[in-house]
Every structure is written in structure tokens, then in C-alpha cells.
Amino acid sequence: MQITYRIAKYLKVVLAVLLLAACTPIGEPATPTPAPVLVRVGVLPFMSNAILKIADAEGFFVEQGLTVELVPFRSSNDFVPLLLQGELDVAAPALTAGFFNAIARGGNVKIALPLTAFTPQDCPVVVVLARKSDVEAGKYASPAQWKGATIGISLAGAQGLPGYVVDLFLRQAGLTAQDVTLTALDPAVQGEALRSQQVDLLYAAEPWITRLLAGDDVVVLSRAEDVAPDLTSSFMVYGPSLLAEPEVGRRFATAYLNAVRQYHEGKTPRNVELVAEYAGLETELVQQVCWSDIPLDGAVNVDSIMLYQEWLHDLGLLDRLLSADEFLATGFVEVPE
């Protein structure tokens, strides 16, 4: 009897399990997690490029299913060829005639996101500097007094954005680049060139502005945002791979703009830490310098680019003027109208 009872009890358990299994709905097979997509991004050792460090370090790329490789470069000269060859997927090439001409000749690269903009703010990120002694003596008080001056500019030179901004300053006084001498200087020697009177004026950007002003013998004459307000001065450019895979491009843009939102929280301890680590700068300096504006909405000021492109065309540097559709990628960011 004891054995029969045990068998009956066992059969009840088996029956209960079978009934439970029968009543449990059969779900769809689990969808396998897609493998992360590799995106290779060319980066430069500038503070503005630290936005990509923020996106990477804070996991914003991983959240979008991306494995992003930040490939360091010292110069942006090779970015466009490497994008066209598929060696890079994203980069921030200098906005030169070469960029526009590459597109005009059939190159499949386009601006996708803004990196920096000359947004008017409490502090300047690009300026023209002068010796304090000259300003106190009444020299260079207005662009009209710049005639005949030697102006030091960044290595991007007279035929790039620095030359364009200087030209905008000169236009205020009816002058042109032919009325001054533009000298390309490495940032590391800019201060010495100004102080030793090798140049009369200096086109400078952060963090060099803060470093030079610390000496109390240099002053700001003019700010770039005064003559080119809201000009989108640098960009993230997509190569053929991301242009051909819009979903991946959108995911990259989403992660990027998440990092921009954190960046706009300002000089928080975490942001200062990441920017200083990325740019190889002292934490104290990063806290002091003026940070470039990166548009929160991901919108590119197309009108500002068209004006700059027309300037390049007037210099005879462009094959032809491009329409916005030719150089701007759309659909990756939802921009408010």
C-alpha cells in the first residue's frame, strides 16, 4: 500500500507539471542581440574634440550599440582622403576649399553634425590680440588702424577659416587682406611672436588666449563672434559608410548629442576631468578657459557656410559653388523648425 501511495503521489506531481506547461504560452524565440557596429572616428587633440571622449567614456556610444574607435591625429589634412577611402567613418576635417572641391569632384562625404560655433557668450573662444603697450598708445583701436599690420594666424592660414574671419574684421574698415600681411604661426610660438614684435596682431583661439592673457601684457582687440555670429566653425563629417547606413548614422548622432547635453552642464568636475585628460591640459587651465559652444540641437548654420563658401569662391579656390544639399547630410538629427 505504501508503494502504491508513493506512485500515486509521484503521478500527481508529473500531471501538475504537464498541466502547467500546457497552460504556459509559448513565446517568440528570443531575438539575438546584434553585434556592436564598429565606427572609426578621426580625432584631434583639441578641447572641442573632447566631446567624443565624453560620449565614449560615459557609455553613450555603447548605449546605441556602437563600438567607437577614436583614432588620434595631429592634423586634419588627411581626414577627407581617409573618409573617402573608408579608413575612417567620421572625422572633423578643416573646412577648406579642399573639402568642398572633394565633394564637387564626386567625393561622398557630408557634414552631419556641428562641432563648434561662434555663438555669442560671456567669454570669447577666438579673438584678435594685441600688445597692451600698443593699445595704450592708441594703436589698432579700430580695424582701420590695422592697415599695414602683420597679423599672425593659425596654420590653417589665409585661405581657411582664420583668413575668412580676419577678412570680416577688415571689411568693417573697408580694408582687404591685401592691406595687411598674414603670417601662419604654430600656436606654440604665437605668444613669443607677438611679444617680440615679429607680428603686430594675433589671431588666437583657446586655450592659447587664456595662456597669453595671463601675462598681463596682451589684450583682446576683437572677438570672432562679433563679425561672424553663430557661424558653424567646425563639423563632424560622415564618410560613405555612415551615409550608406542611415540607421548607424542616426545612432552615432544620438550618442553624440547625449554627450553634448552633458557638455552643456558646464565645468562640472566630471566634464573638467574628461576634457583635461583628453586634451592633455592642466585641470586648472581647463577650468579657466572659455569653452567652445556646441549647438545642443545638432543644427548646422547653413547660411554661414554658404557665405564662407562664397568667400572661397571669390578667391578662386573652388571648382564651383555647392548647394547645401551637396555638402549637408540630413535625416540624422531631428532639428526643430
C-alpha positions as CSV (number, residue, x, y, z in Angstrom):
1,M,0.0,0.0,0.0
2,Q,2.8,2.4,0.9
3,I,4.4,1.8,-2.6
4,T,1.1,2.4,-4.3
5,Y,0.6,5.7,-2.4
6,R,4.1,6.9,-3.4
7,I,3.4,6.1,-7.1
8,A,0.1,7.9,-7.0
9,K,1.7,11.0,-5.4
10,Y,4.5,11.0,-8.0
11,L,1.9,10.7,-10.8
12,K,0.1,13.8,-9.4
13,V,3.3,15.8,-9.4
14,V,4.0,14.8,-13.0
15,L,0.5,15.6,-14.1
16,A,0.7,19.1,-12.4
17,V,3.9,19.9,-14.2
18,L,2.4,18.8,-17.6
19,L,-0.7,20.9,-17.0
20,L,1.4,23.9,-16.0
21,A,3.5,23.5,-19.2
22,A,0.4,23.2,-21.3
23,C,-1.1,26.4,-19.9
24,T,2.1,28.4,-20.3
25,P,2.0,30.4,-23.6
26,I,4.9,29.7,-26.0
27,G,6.7,32.9,-26.6
28,E,8.5,34.0,-29.7
29,P,12.1,32.9,-29.9
30,A,14.4,35.4,-28.2
31,T,15.8,37.9,-30.6
32,P,19.6,37.7,-30.6
33,T,21.4,40.9,-29.6
34,P,23.0,42.4,-32.7
35,A,26.8,42.7,-32.6
36,P,28.0,46.2,-31.9
37,V,28.8,48.2,-35.0
38,L,32.4,49.5,-35.3
39,V,32.7,53.2,-36.1
40,R,36.2,54.7,-36.6
41,V,36.4,58.3,-35.8
42,G,39.4,60.5,-36.6
43,V,40.1,62.9,-33.7
44,L,42.4,65.8,-33.0
45,P,44.0,66.8,-29.6
46,F,41.8,69.9,-29.3
47,M,39.4,70.7,-26.4
48,S,36.5,70.7,-28.8
49,N,37.1,67.1,-29.8
50,A,36.8,66.1,-26.1
51,I,33.1,65.8,-26.8
52,L,33.9,62.5,-28.4
53,K,35.8,61.4,-25.2
54,I,32.7,62.3,-23.2
55,A,30.5,60.2,-25.4
56,D,32.9,57.3,-25.2
57,A,33.7,57.4,-21.5
58,E,30.1,57.9,-20.4
59,G,28.9,55.0,-22.4
60,F,26.7,56.9,-24.8
61,F,28.1,55.1,-27.9
62,V,27.6,51.7,-26.2
63,E,24.0,52.6,-25.4
64,Q,23.5,52.9,-29.1
65,G,25.1,49.6,-30.0
66,L,28.3,51.2,-31.3
67,T,31.9,50.3,-30.7
68,V,33.7,53.5,-31.4
69,E,37.4,53.6,-32.1
70,L,38.8,57.1,-31.5
71,V,41.8,57.3,-33.9
72,P,44.2,60.2,-32.9
73,F,45.8,62.5,-35.5
74,R,47.9,65.6,-35.1
75,S,46.5,67.3,-38.2
76,S,43.2,67.2,-40.1
77,N,44.9,67.3,-43.5
78,D,44.3,63.6,-44.2
79,F,40.7,63.3,-42.9
80,V,38.9,63.8,-46.2
81,P,41.0,61.2,-48.2
82,L,40.7,58.7,-45.3
83,L,37.0,59.2,-45.2
84,L,36.7,58.6,-48.9
85,Q,38.8,55.5,-48.7
86,G,36.7,54.1,-45.9
87,E,39.6,54.1,-43.4
88,L,37.6,56.4,-41.2
89,D,33.8,56.7,-40.9
90,V,33.6,60.0,-39.1
91,A,36.0,62.9,-38.7
92,A,36.2,66.7,-38.3
93,P,38.2,67.9,-41.3
94,A,39.1,71.6,-41.6
95,L,36.5,73.5,-43.7
96,T,38.8,74.4,-46.6
97,A,38.4,74.7,-50.3
98,G,39.8,71.1,-50.5
99,F,36.7,69.8,-48.6
100,F,34.2,71.5,-51.0
101,N,36.3,70.5,-54.1
102,A,36.4,66.9,-53.0
103,I,32.6,66.9,-53.0
104,A,32.4,68.8,-56.3
105,R,34.6,66.1,-57.8
106,G,32.3,63.3,-56.7
107,G,33.5,62.5,-53.2
108,N,30.8,61.1,-51.0
109,V,31.4,63.0,-47.7
110,K,28.9,65.3,-46.0
111,I,28.6,67.5,-42.9
112,A,26.3,65.6,-40.4
113,L,26.7,67.5,-37.1
114,P,28.0,70.8,-35.8
115,L,31.2,70.6,-33.6
116,T,31.7,74.3,-32.7
117,A,30.0,77.6,-33.4
118,F,30.9,81.2,-32.9
119,T,27.9,81.7,-30.5
120,P,28.0,85.0,-28.6
121,Q,28.7,84.2,-25.0
122,D,30.3,85.7,-21.9
123,C,33.8,84.8,-23.0
124,P,35.5,84.5,-26.4
125,V,37.0,81.4,-27.9
126,V,38.5,83.1,-31.0
127,V,39.9,86.6,-30.9
128,V,42.5,89.1,-32.3
129,L,45.1,90.0,-29.7
130,A,47.4,93.0,-29.5
131,R,50.3,94.1,-27.2
132,K,48.9,96.1,-24.3
133,S,51.5,98.8,-24.8
134,D,50.4,99.4,-28.3
135,V,46.7,99.7,-27.4
136,E,47.5,102.1,-24.5
137,A,49.5,104.2,-27.1
138,G,46.3,104.4,-29.2
139,K,47.3,101.9,-31.9
140,Y,44.9,99.3,-33.5
141,A,41.9,100.8,-31.7
142,S,39.8,100.0,-34.8
143,P,40.3,97.8,-37.9
144,A,41.0,101.0,-39.9
145,Q,44.3,101.2,-38.0
146,W,45.2,97.6,-38.9
147,K,46.3,98.7,-42.4
148,G,49.9,97.7,-42.9
149,A,50.0,95.4,-39.8
150,T,51.4,91.9,-39.8
151,I,48.9,89.5,-38.3
152,G,49.8,86.1,-37.1
153,I,47.2,83.4,-37.8
154,S,46.9,79.7,-37.2
155,L,48.4,77.2,-39.5
156,A,45.1,76.8,-41.3
157,G,46.2,80.1,-42.9
158,A,45.0,82.8,-45.0
159,Q,42.9,80.5,-47.3
160,G,40.9,78.9,-44.5
161,L,38.6,80.0,-41.7
162,P,41.2,82.2,-39.9
163,G,41.7,84.2,-43.1
164,Y,37.9,84.5,-43.6
165,V,37.4,85.8,-40.0
166,V,40.3,88.3,-40.4
167,D,38.8,89.4,-43.7
168,L,35.5,90.1,-41.9
169,F,37.3,92.3,-39.4
170,L,39.0,94.2,-42.2
171,R,35.8,94.7,-44.1
172,Q,34.5,96.8,-41.3
173,A,37.0,99.5,-42.2
174,G,36.8,98.9,-46.0
175,L,40.1,97.0,-46.0
176,T,41.0,93.7,-47.5
177,A,43.7,91.0,-46.9
178,Q,45.9,92.9,-49.4
179,D,46.1,95.7,-46.8
180,V,47.8,93.5,-44.2
181,T,50.4,90.8,-44.1
182,L,49.1,87.4,-42.8
183,T,51.7,85.1,-41.3
184,A,51.0,81.5,-40.3
185,L,52.3,80.5,-36.9
186,D,52.2,77.4,-34.8
187,P,50.2,78.1,-31.6
188,A,53.3,77.2,-29.5
189,V,55.2,80.2,-30.8
190,Q,52.3,82.7,-31.2
191,G,52.9,84.4,-27.9
192,E,56.6,84.9,-28.4
193,A,56.0,86.2,-32.0
194,L,53.6,88.9,-30.6
195,R,55.7,89.9,-27.7
196,S,58.9,90.1,-29.7
197,Q,57.1,92.2,-32.4
198,Q,57.5,89.7,-35.1
199,V,53.8,90.2,-35.6
200,D,51.6,93.2,-34.7
201,L,48.4,91.4,-34.1
202,L,47.5,87.8,-33.4
203,Y,44.5,85.6,-34.3
204,A,44.2,83.2,-31.4
205,A,41.9,80.5,-30.0
206,E,41.6,78.8,-26.7
207,P,43.4,77.6,-24.7
208,W,46.1,79.9,-26.0
209,I,44.0,83.0,-25.3
210,T,43.9,82.3,-21.6
211,R,47.6,81.4,-21.5
212,L,48.6,84.7,-23.3
213,L,46.3,86.9,-21.3
214,A,47.8,85.6,-18.0
215,G,50.9,87.6,-18.8
216,D,49.0,90.9,-18.5
217,D,50.9,92.3,-21.4
218,V,48.4,91.2,-24.1
219,V,44.8,92.4,-24.6
220,V,41.8,91.3,-26.7
221,L,41.0,93.7,-29.6
222,S,38.2,91.9,-31.3
223,R,36.1,88.7,-30.9
224,A,35.2,86.4,-33.8
225,E,31.6,86.2,-32.8
226,D,31.2,89.9,-33.2
227,V,31.8,89.6,-37.0
228,A,30.6,86.1,-37.6
229,P,27.9,85.4,-35.0
230,D,26.6,81.8,-34.9
231,L,29.0,80.7,-37.7
232,T,29.3,77.0,-37.5
233,S,33.1,76.8,-37.4
234,S,33.8,73.1,-37.3
235,F,31.8,69.9,-38.0
236,M,31.5,66.2,-37.7
237,V,31.6,64.8,-41.3
238,Y,30.3,61.4,-42.3
239,G,32.0,59.2,-44.9
240,P,30.5,56.8,-47.4
241,S,29.9,54.0,-44.8
242,L,27.6,56.0,-42.5
243,L,25.9,57.8,-45.3
244,A,25.0,54.4,-46.7
245,E,23.8,53.1,-43.3
246,P,21.5,55.9,-42.1
247,E,20.4,53.9,-39.0
248,V,24.0,53.7,-37.8
249,G,24.4,57.4,-38.6
250,R,21.4,58.2,-36.5
251,R,22.6,56.2,-33.6
252,F,26.0,57.9,-33.8
253,A,24.2,61.3,-33.8
254,T,22.1,60.3,-30.8
255,A,25.1,59.3,-28.8
256,Y,26.9,62.5,-29.8
257,L,24.1,64.8,-28.8
258,N,23.7,63.0,-25.5
259,A,27.3,63.9,-24.9
260,V,26.6,67.5,-26.0
261,R,23.9,67.7,-23.3
262,Q,26.3,66.6,-20.7
263,Y,28.9,69.1,-22.0
264,H,26.4,71.9,-21.6
265,E,26.2,71.2,-17.9
266,G,29.4,73.2,-17.9
267,K,32.6,72.8,-16.0
268,T,31.4,70.1,-13.7
269,P,34.2,68.0,-12.0
270,R,33.4,65.1,-14.4
271,N,33.5,67.2,-17.5
272,V,36.7,69.0,-16.5
273,E,38.3,65.7,-15.8
274,L,37.4,64.2,-19.2
275,V,38.4,67.4,-21.1
276,A,41.7,67.8,-19.3
277,E,42.5,64.1,-19.8
278,Y,41.6,64.1,-23.5
279,A,43.4,67.4,-24.4
280,G,46.4,66.8,-22.1
281,L,45.9,70.1,-20.3
282,E,46.1,71.0,-16.6
283,T,42.8,70.8,-14.8
284,E,43.2,74.4,-13.6
285,L,43.7,75.7,-17.1
286,V,40.6,73.8,-18.3
287,Q,38.6,75.4,-15.6
288,Q,39.8,78.9,-16.6
289,V,39.5,78.8,-20.4
290,C,36.4,79.7,-22.4
291,W,34.7,76.5,-23.7
292,S,33.5,76.5,-27.3
293,D,29.8,76.3,-27.9
294,I,28.5,73.1,-29.4
295,P,24.8,73.5,-30.6
296,L,22.5,71.5,-28.4
297,D,20.0,70.8,-31.2
298,G,22.5,69.5,-33.6
299,A,21.6,72.2,-36.1
300,V,24.2,73.5,-38.7
301,N,24.0,77.1,-39.6
302,V,23.9,76.6,-43.4
303,D,23.7,80.3,-44.3
304,S,27.1,80.8,-42.5
305,I,28.7,78.1,-44.6
306,M,27.3,79.4,-47.8
307,L,28.8,82.9,-47.1
308,Y,32.2,81.3,-46.3
309,Q,32.0,79.2,-49.4
310,E,31.3,82.3,-51.5
311,W,34.4,83.9,-50.0
312,L,36.5,80.9,-51.0
313,H,34.9,81.1,-54.5
314,D,35.8,84.8,-54.8
315,L,39.4,83.9,-54.0
316,G,39.3,81.5,-57.0
317,L,39.9,78.4,-54.8
318,L,36.7,76.5,-55.6
319,D,35.8,74.4,-58.6
320,R,32.3,75.7,-58.2
321,L,29.8,76.7,-55.5
322,L,27.9,73.8,-54.0
323,S,24.3,73.7,-53.0
324,A,23.5,72.9,-49.3
325,D,22.1,69.5,-50.4
326,E,25.5,68.6,-51.8
327,F,27.5,69.2,-48.6
328,L,25.0,68.7,-45.8
329,A,23.6,65.3,-44.7
330,T,20.0,65.4,-43.5
331,G,17.9,62.9,-41.6
332,F,20.3,62.0,-38.9
333,V,19.1,64.6,-36.4
334,E,15.6,65.9,-35.8
335,V,16.1,69.6,-35.9
336,P,13.3,71.9,-34.7
337,E,12.0,74.2,-37.4
